[in-house]
Amino acid sequence: MKENIKRVVVLTIIVLASSLSIYVYNNTVEDALKEQEMAELTEHINMIFPDAERFIQKDDIYYVYSDDEIIGYAFEAIGKGYGGDITILVGINNDEDLTIKKVSVLSHSETPGLGARITEDEFVSQFDNKPIDAIKLEGIDAITGATISSKAVVNAVYSEYKNKIQSIRSE
């Protein structure tokens, strides 16, 4: 009887110690990942808006400021590429037409050398300072051999812009 109680106590201590270790590890890793994601987001926003001093997130939209004035907006768009999801940060100018300032690919799992070329300046610079309808009407030149990836970016930018524009205009 005493032996059984001893085993139960030892096992309970082991389980509690393991649970505590996992809890501490998860919280530490989770905080580090959040910090890393925020640093990467800040880097991409600063690339799109070099004059940005700060940004504030409201819902799924980042309001980008310089000298306490909104200079633009940014939001994430997700498209279905050939190799999986493509996450794009879309920057919008705070002008009358709310033109696209720039786009930046945050993450993807496209084929290296083909679909992965969606991150190259030759492709993403086609969005620079264009009205949203221009990317559909005039089009964006797809990357040879990576049409699915190229279209995924265009469609994601276009559809997410249309989803977010009402919120931006109502501010």
FIKOLZA-1660 file (N, C-alpha, C; in steps of 0.1 Angstrom, whole numbers, plus 5000, padded with zeros to 4 digits):
% residues 171
   i   px   py   pz ch aa at
   1 5008 4988 5000  A  M  N
   1 5000 5000 5000  A  M CA
   1 5009 5013 5000  A  M  C
   2 5019 5013 5009  A  K  N
   2 5028 5024 5010  A  K CA
   2 5035 5026 4997  A  K  C
   3 5039 5015 4991  A  E  N
   3 5047 5015 4978  A  E CA
   3 5038 5021 4967  A  E  C
   4 5025 5018 4967  A  N  N
   4 5016 5024 4957  A  N CA
   4 5015 5039 4958  A  N  C
   5 5014 5043 4971  A  I  N
   5 5012 5058 4973  A  I CA
   5 5025 5065 4969  A  I  C
   6 5036 5059 4972  A  K  N
   6 5049 5064 4968  A  K CA
   6 5050 5066 4953  A  K  C
   7 5046 5056 4946  A  R  N
   7 5046 5057 4931  A  R CA
   7 5037 5068 4926  A  R  C
   8 5025 5069 4932  A  V  N
   8 5016 5079 4927  A  V CA
   8 5022 5093 4930  A  V  C
   9 5028 5095 4941  A  V  N
   9 5034 5108 4945  A  V CA
   9 5045 5111 4935  A  V  C
  10 5054 5102 4933  A  V  N
  10 5065 5104 4924  A  V CA
  10 5060 5107 4909  A  V  C
  11 5050 5099 4905  A  L  N
  11 5045 5102 4891  A  L CA
  11 5038 5116 4891  A  L  C
  12 5031 5119 4901  A  T  N
  12 5024 5132 4902  A  T CA
  12 5034 5143 4901  A  T  C
  13 5045 5142 4908  A  I  N
  13 5056 5152 4908  A  I CA
  13 5062 5153 4894  A  I  C
  14 5065 5142 4888  A  I  N
  14 5070 5142 4874  A  I CA
  14 5061 5149 4865  A  I  C
  15 5048 5145 4865  A  V  N
  15 5038 5151 4856  A  V CA
  15 5037 5166 4858  A  V  C
  16 5037 5171 4871  A  L  N
  16 5036 5185 4874  A  L CA
  16 5048 5192 4869  A  L  C
  17 5060 5187 4871  A  A  N
  17 5073 5193 4867  A  A CA
  17 5073 5194 4852  A  A  C
  18 5069 5183 4845  A  S  N
  18 5069 5183 4830  A  S CA
  18 5059 5193 4825  A  S  C
  19 5047 5194 4831  A  S  N
  19 5037 5204 4827  A  S CA
  19 5042 5218 4829  A  S  C
  20 5048 5221 4840  A  L  N
  20 5054 5234 4843  A  L CA
  20 5065 5237 4833  A  L  C
  21 5073 5228 4830  A  S  N
  21 5084 5230 4820  A  S CA
  21 5078 5233 4806  A  S  C
  22 5068 5226 4802  A  I  N
  22 5062 5228 4789  A  I CA
  22 5055 5242 4789  A  I  C
  23 5048 5246 4799  A  Y  N
  23 5041 5258 4800  A  Y CA
  23 5051 5270 4799  A  Y  C
  24 5062 5269 4807  A  V  N
  24 5072 5280 4806  A  V CA
  24 5079 5281 4792  A  V  C
  25 5082 5269 4787  A  Y  N
  25 5088 5269 4773  A  Y CA
  25 5079 5275 4763  A  Y  C
  26 5066 5271 4763  A  N  N
  26 5057 5276 4753  A  N CA
  26 5055 5291 4754  A  N  C
  27 5054 5296 4767  A  N  N
  27 5053 5311 4768  A  N CA
  27 5065 5318 4764  A  N  C
  28 5077 5313 4766  A  T  N
  28 5089 5319 4762  A  T CA
  28 5090 5319 4747  A  T  C
  29 5088 5308 4741  A  V  N
  29 5088 5307 4726  A  V CA
  29 5078 5316 4720  A  V  C
  30 5066 5316 4725  A  E  N
  30 5055 5323 4719  A  E CA
  30 5058 5338 4720  A  E  C
  31 5063 5343 4731  A  D  N
  31 5067 5357 4732  A  D CA
  31 5078 5361 4722  A  D  C
  32 5088 5352 4720  A  A  N
  32 5099 5354 4711  A  A CA
  32 5094 5354 4697  A  A  C
  33 5085 5345 4693  A  L  N
  33 5079 5345 4680  A  L CA
  33 5071 5358 4677  A  L  C
  34 5063 5362 4687  A  K  N
  34 5056 5375 4685  A  K CA
  34 5065 5386 4682  A  K  C
  35 5076 5387 4690  A  E  N
  35 5086 5398 4688  A  E CA
  35 5092 5397 4675  A  E  C
  36 5095 5385 4670  A  Q  N
  36 5101 5384 4657  A  Q CA
  36 5092 5388 4646  A  Q  C
  37 5079 5383 4647  A  E  N
  37 5069 5387 4637  A  E CA
  37 5067 5402 4637  A  E  C
  38 5067 5408 4648  A  M  N
  38 5065 5423 4649  A  M CA
  38 5077 5430 4642  A  M  C
  39 5089 5425 4645  A  A  N
  39 5101 5431 4639  A  A CA
  39 5101 5430 4624  A  A  C
  40 5096 5418 4619  A  E  N
  40 5096 5416 4604  A  E CA
  40 5085 5425 4598  A  E  C
  41 5073 5426 4605  A  L  N
  41 5063 5435 4600  A  L CA
  41 5067 5449 4599  A  L  C
  42 5074 5454 4610  A  T  N
  42 5079 5467 4610  A  T CA
  42 5089 5470 4599  A  T  C
  43 5098 5460 4596  A  E  N
  43 5107 5461 4586  A  E CA
  43 5100 5463 4572  A  E  C
  44 5090 5455 4570  A  H  N
  44 5083 5455 4557  A  H CA
  44 5075 5469 4556  A  H  C
  45 5069 5473 4567  A  I  N
  45 5061 5486 4566  A  I CA
  45 5071 5497 4564  A  I  C
  46 5083 5497 4570  A  N  N
  46 5093 5507 4567  A  N CA
  46 5099 5507 4553  A  N  C
  47 5099 5495 4547  A  M  N
  47 5103 5494 4533  A  M CA
  47 5093 5500 4524  A  M  C
  48 5080 5498 4527  A  I  N
  48 5069 5503 4519  A  I CA
  48 5068 5518 4521  A  I  C
  49 5069 5522 4534  A  F  N
  49 5067 5536 4538  A  F CA
  49 5080 5541 4545  A  F  C
  50 5090 5545 4537  A  P  N
  50 5103 5549 4543  A  P CA
  50 5102 5561 4553  A  P  C
  51 5091 5569 4552  A  D  N
  51 5090 5581 4561  A  D CA
  51 5082 5577 4573  A  D  C
  52 5078 5564 4575  A  A  N
  52 5069 5560 4586  A  A CA
  52 5077 5562 4599  A  A  C
  53 5070 5568 4609  A  E  N
  53 5075 5569 4622  A  E CA
  53 5069 5559 4632  A  E  C
  54 5057 5555 4629  A  R  N
  54 5050 5545 4637  A  R CA
  54 5038 5540 4630  A  R  C
  55 5032 5530 4635  A  F  N
  55 5020 5525 4629  A  F CA
  55 5011 5519 4640  A  F  C
  56 4998 5520 4638  A  I  N
  56 4988 5515 4648  A  I CA
  56 4979 5505 4641  A  I  C
  57 4977 5494 4647  A  Q  N
  57 4968 5484 4641  A  Q CA
  57 4954 5486 4647  A  Q  C
  58 4944 5487 4637  A  K  N
  58 4930 5487 4641  A  K CA
  58 4924 5476 4632  A  K  C
  59 4918 5467 4639  A  D  N
  59 4913 5455 4633  A  D CA
  59 4924 5449 4624  A  D  C
  60 4922 5447 4611  A  D  N
  60 4933 5441 4603  A  D CA
  60 4940 5451 4595  A  D  C
  61 4939 5464 4598  A  I  N
  61 4945 5474 4590  A  I CA
  61 4956 5481 4599  A  I  C
  62 4967 5484 4593  A  Y  N
  62 4978 5492 4600  A  Y CA
  62 4977 5506 4594  A  Y  C
  63 4975 5515 4603  A  Y  N
  63 4975 5530 4600  A  Y CA
  63 4989 5535 4602  A  Y  C
  64 4995 5540 4591  A  V  N
  64 5009 5544 4591  A  V CA
  64 5011 5559 4593  A  V  C
  65 5019 5563 4602  A  Y  N
  65 5020 5578 4606  A  Y CA
  65 5034 5583 4604  A  Y  C
  66 5034 5596 4600  A  S  N
  66 5046 5604 4600  A  S CA
  66 5042 5618 4605  A  S  C
  67 5049 5623 4615  A  D  N
  67 5045 5636 4621  A  D CA
  67 5030 5637 4624  A  D  C
  68 5025 5627 4631  A  D  N
  68 5011 5626 4635  A  D CA
  68 5001 5626 4624  A  D  C
  69 5005 5625 4612  A  E  N
  69 4996 5625 4600  A  E CA
  69 4996 5610 4594  A  E  C
  70 4984 5606 4590  A  I  N
  70 4984 5593 4584  A  I CA
  70 4990 5594 4569  A  I  C
  71 5000 5587 4567  A  I  N
  71 5006 5587 4553  A  I CA
  71 5002 5575 4545  A  I  C
  72 4996 5565 4551  A  G  N
  72 4992 5554 4544  A  G CA
  72 4986 5543 4553  A  G  C
  73 4983 5532 4546  A  Y  N
  73 4976 5521 4553  A  Y CA
  73 4983 5508 4548  A  Y  C
  74 4983 5498 4556  A  A  N
  74 4988 5485 4552  A  A CA
  74 4979 5474 4557  A  A  C
  75 4979 5463 4550  A  F  N
  75 4971 5452 4554  A  F CA
  75 4977 5439 4547  A  F  C
  76 4974 5428 4553  A  E  N
  76 4979 5415 4548  A  E CA
  76 4968 5410 4538  A  E  C
  77 4973 5404 4528  A  A  N
  77 4965 5397 4518  A  A CA
  77 4971 5383 4516  A  A  C
  78 4962 5373 4515  A  I  N
  78 4967 5359 4514  A  I CA
  78 4961 5353 4501  A  I  C
  79 4970 5348 4493  A  G  N
  79 4966 5341 4480  A  G CA
  79 4970 5327 4480  A  G  C
  80 4963 5319 4472  A  K  N
  80 4967 5305 4471  A  K CA
  80 4976 5303 4459  A  K  C
  81 4989 5301 4462  A  G  N
  81 4998 5299 4451  A  G CA
  81 5000 5284 4448  A  G  C
  82 5009 5281 4439  A  Y  N
  82 5012 5267 4435  A  Y CA
  82 5016 5259 4446  A  Y  C
  83 5025 5264 4455  A  G  N
  83 5030 5257 4466  A  G CA
  83 5024 5259 4479  A  G  C
  84 5013 5267 4480  A  G  N
  84 5006 5269 4492  A  G CA
  84 5003 5284 4494  A  G  C
  85 5000 5288 4506  A  D  N
  85 4996 5302 4508  A  D CA
  85 5008 5312 4505  A  D  C
  86 5004 5323 4500  A  I  N
  86 5013 5335 4498  A  I CA
  86 5008 5346 4506  A  I  C
  87 5015 5351 4515  A  T  N
  87 5011 5362 4524  A  T CA
  87 5018 5375 4519  A  T  C
  88 5010 5385 4516  A  I  N
  88 5015 5398 4510  A  I CA
  88 5011 5409 4519  A  I  C
  89 5020 5419 4521  A  L  N
  89 5017 5431 4528  A  L CA
  89 5014 5441 4517  A  L  C
  90 5002 5447 4518  A  V  N
  90 4998 5457 4508  A  V CA
  90 4999 5471 4514  A  V  C
  91 5006 5480 4508  A  G  N
  91 5007 5494 4513  A  G CA
  91 4998 5503 4504  A  G  C
  92 4990 5511 4510  A  I  N
  92 4981 5520 4503  A  I CA
  92 4985 5535 4506  A  I  C
  93 4986 5543 4496  A  N  N
  93 4989 5557 4498  A  N CA
  93 4976 5564 4504  A  N  C
  94 4978 5574 4512  A  N  N
  94 4967 5582 4518  A  N CA
  94 4965 5593 4508  A  N  C
  95 4961 5590 4496  A  D  N
  95 4958 5600 4486  A  D CA
  95 4943 5599 4482  A  D  C
  96 4938 5607 4474  A  E  N
  96 4924 5607 4470  A  E CA
  96 4919 5594 4465  A  E  C
  97 4928 5588 4457  A  D  N
  97 4924 5575 4450  A  D CA
  97 4928 5563 4458  A  D  C
  98 4935 5565 4469  A  L  N
  98 4940 5553 4477  A  L CA
  98 4947 5543 4468  A  L  C
  99 4957 5548 4461  A  T  N
  99 4965 5540 4452  A  T CA
  99 4974 5530 4460  A  T  C
 100 4977 5520 4453  A  I  N
 100 4987 5510 4459  A  I CA
 100 5000 5517 4459  A  I  C
 101 5007 5518 4471  A  K  N
 101 5020 5523 4472  A  K CA
 101 5030 5513 4468  A  K  C
 102 5029 5501 4474  A  K  N
 102 5039 5490 4472  A  K CA
 102 5033 5478 4478  A  K  C
 103 5037 5466 4473  A  V  N
 103 5034 5454 4479  A  V CA
 103 5047 5447 4483  A  V  C
 104 5047 5438 4493  A  S  N
 104 5058 5431 4498  A  S CA
 104 5054 5417 4502  A  S  C
 105 5061 5407 4497  A  V  N
 105 5057 5393 4500  A  V CA
 105 5063 5390 4514  A  V  C
 106 5054 5387 4523  A  L  N
 106 5059 5383 4537  A  L CA
 106 5063 5369 4538  A  L  C
 107 5056 5360 4532  A  S  N
 107 5059 5346 4532  A  S CA
 107 5053 5338 4521  A  S  C
 108 5059 5327 4517  A  H  N
 108 5054 5319 4506  A  H CA
 108 5061 5305 4507  A  H  C
 109 5056 5296 4500  A  S  N
 109 5062 5282 4499  A  S CA
 109 5063 5278 4484  A  S  C
 110 5065 5288 4476  A  E  N
 110 5066 5286 4461  A  E CA
 110 5079 5279 4457  A  E  C
 111 5079 5274 4445  A  T  N
 111 5091 5267 4440  A  T CA
 111 5103 5276 4438  A  T  C
 112 5114 5273 4444  A  P  N
 112 5126 5282 4443  A  P CA
 112 5129 5283 4428  A  P  C
 113 5133 5295 4424  A  G  N
 113 5136 5297 4410  A  G CA
 113 5125 5300 4400  A  G  C
 114 5113 5296 4404  A  L  N
 114 5101 5299 4396  A  L CA
 114 5091 5307 4404  A  L  C
 115 5082 5301 4411  A  G  N
 115 5072 5308 4418  A  G CA
 115 5078 5318 4429  A  G  C
 116 5089 5314 4434  A  A  N
 116 5096 5322 4444  A  A CA
 116 5100 5336 4439  A  A  C
 117 5100 5337 4425  A  R  N
 117 5104 5350 4419  A  R CA
 117 5094 5361 4422  A  R  C
 118 5082 5357 4428  A  I  N
 118 5072 5367 4431  A  I CA
 118 5078 5377 4441  A  I  C
 119 5089 5374 4448  A  T  N
 119 5095 5383 4458  A  T CA
 119 5104 5393 4451  A  T  C
 120 5107 5391 4438  A  E  N
 120 5117 5399 4431  A  E CA
 120 5111 5413 4428  A  E  C
 121 5120 5423 4428  A  D  N
 121 5115 5437 4425  A  D CA
 121 5109 5438 4411  A  D  C
 122 5114 5430 4402  A  E  N
 122 5109 5431 4388  A  E CA
 122 5094 5428 4388  A  E  C
 123 5089 5419 4397  A  F  N
 123 5075 5416 4397  A  F CA
 123 5067 5425 4406  A  F  C
 124 5072 5427 4419  A  V  N
 124 5064 5434 4428  A  V CA
 124 5064 5449 4425  A  V  C
 125 5074 5454 4418  A  S  N
 125 5074 5469 4415  A  S CA
 125 5063 5472 4405  A  S  C
 126 5057 5463 4398  A  Q  N
 126 5046 5465 4389  A  Q CA
 126 5034 5471 4396  A  Q  C
 127 5033 5469 4409  A  F  N
 127 5021 5474 4417  A  F CA
 127 5023 5488 4421  A  F  C
 128 5036 5493 4421  A  D  N
 128 5039 5506 4427  A  D CA
 128 5031 5517 4422  A  D  C
 129 5024 5524 4431  A  N  N
 129 5017 5537 4428  A  N CA
 129 5006 5535 4418  A  N  C
 130 5000 5523 4417  A  K  N
 130 4989 5521 4407  A  K CA
 130 4976 5521 4414  A  K  C
 131 4966 5527 4407  A  P  N
 131 4952 5525 4412  A  P CA
 131 4948 5510 4412  A  P  C
 132 4939 5506 4421  A  I  N
 132 4936 5492 4422  A  I CA
 132 4931 5486 4409  A  I  C
 133 4922 5494 4402  A  D  N
 133 4916 5489 4390  A  D CA
 133 4926 5487 4379  A  D  C
 134 4938 5494 4379  A  A  N
 134 4948 5492 4369  A  A CA
 134 4954 5478 4369  A  A  C
 135 4955 5473 4381  A  I  N
 135 4961 5459 4382  A  I CA
 135 4953 5449 4376  A  I  C
 136 4940 5451 4375  A  K  N
 136 4931 5442 4368  A  K CA
 136 4929 5445 4354  A  K  C
 137 4927 5458 4351  A  L  N
 137 4924 5462 4337  A  L CA
 137 4937 5461 4328  A  L  C
 138 4947 5468 4333  A  E  N
 138 4960 5468 4325  A  E CA
 138 4968 5455 4328  A  E  C
 139 4966 5450 4339  A  G  N
 139 4972 5438 4343  A  G CA
 139 4986 5439 4348  A  G  C
 140 4991 5429 4354  A  I  N
 140 5005 5428 4359  A  I CA
 140 5011 5416 4351  A  I  C
 141 5023 5418 4346  A  D  N
 141 5029 5408 4338  A  D CA
 141 5033 5396 4347  A  D  C
 142 5028 5385 4344  A  A  N
 142 5031 5373 4351  A  A CA
 142 5045 5368 4349  A  A  C
 143 5051 5361 4359  A  I  N
 143 5064 5356 4357  A  I CA
 143 5063 5343 4349  A  I  C
 144 5072 5342 4338  A  T  N
 144 5072 5330 4330  A  T CA
 144 5074 5318 4338  A  T  C
 145 5065 5308 4336  A  G  N
 145 5067 5296 4344  A  G CA
 145 5061 5296 4358  A  G  C
 146 5055 5308 4362  A  A  N
 146 5050 5309 4375  A  A CA
 146 5037 5317 4374  A  A  C
 147 5029 5313 4365  A  T  N
 147 5016 5321 4363  A  T CA
 147 5007 5319 4375  A  T  C
 148 5006 5307 4380  A  I  N
 148 4997 5305 4392  A  I CA
 148 5001 5314 4404  A  I  C
 149 5014 5314 4406  A  S  N
 149 5019 5322 4417  A  S CA
 149 5017 5337 4415  A  S  C
 150 5019 5342 4403  A  S  N
 150 5017 5356 4399  A  S CA
 150 5003 5360 4400  A  S  C
 151 4994 5351 4395  A  K  N
 151 4979 5354 4396  A  K CA
 151 4975 5354 4410  A  K  C
 152 4980 5345 4418  A  A  N
 152 4976 5344 4432  A  A CA
 152 4979 5358 4440  A  A  C
 153 4991 5364 4437  A  V  N
 153 4994 5376 4443  A  V CA
 153 4985 5387 4438  A  V  C
 154 4982 5388 4425  A  V  N
 154 4974 5398 4419  A  V CA
 154 4959 5397 4425  A  V  C
 155 4954 5385 4425  A  N  N
 155 4941 5383 4430  A  N CA
 155 4939 5386 4445  A  N  C
 156 4949 5382 4453  A  A  N
 156 4949 5384 4467  A  A CA
 156 4950 5399 4470  A  A  C
 157 4958 5407 4463  A  V  N
 157 4959 5421 4465  A  V CA
 157 4946 5428 4461  A  V  C
 158 4941 5424 4450  A  Y  N
 158 4928 5430 4445  A  Y CA
 158 4917 5427 4454  A  Y  C
 159 4915 5415 4458  A  S  N
 159 4903 5412 4466  A  S CA
 159 4904 5417 4480  A  S  C
 160 4916 5417 4486  A  E  N
 160 4917 5422 4499  A  E CA
 160 4916 5437 4500  A  E  C
 161 4921 5444 4489  A  Y  N
 161 4919 5458 4488  A  Y CA
 161 4905 5461 4488  A  Y  C
 162 4897 5454 4480  A  K  N
 162 4883 5457 4479  A  K CA
 162 4876 5454 4492  A  K  C
 163 4880 5445 4500  A  N  N
 163 4875 5442 4513  A  N CA
 163 4878 5453 4523  A  N  C
 164 4890 5458 4522  A  K  N
 164 4894 5468 4533  A  K CA
 164 4891 5482 4530  A  K  C
 165 4888 5486 4517  A  I  N
 165 4887 5500 4513  A  I CA
 165 4876 5507 4520  A  I  C
 166 4865 5500 4523  A  Q  N
 166 4854 5507 4530  A  Q CA
 166 4858 5511 4544  A  Q  C
 167 4865 5503 4551  A  S  N
 167 4870 5506 4565  A  S CA
 167 4879 5518 4564  A  S  C
 168 4888 5518 4554  A  I  N
 168 4898 5529 4553  A  I CA
 168 4891 5542 4550  A  I  C
 169 4881 5542 4541  A  R  N
 169 4874 5554 4537  A  R CA
 169 4866 5559 4548  A  R  C
 170 4861 5551 4557  A  S  N
 170 4852 5555 4568  A  S CA
 170 4860 5562 4579  A  S  C
 171 4873 5561 4579  A  E  N
 171 4881 5567 4590  A  E CA
 171 4882 5582 4588  A  E  C
% end
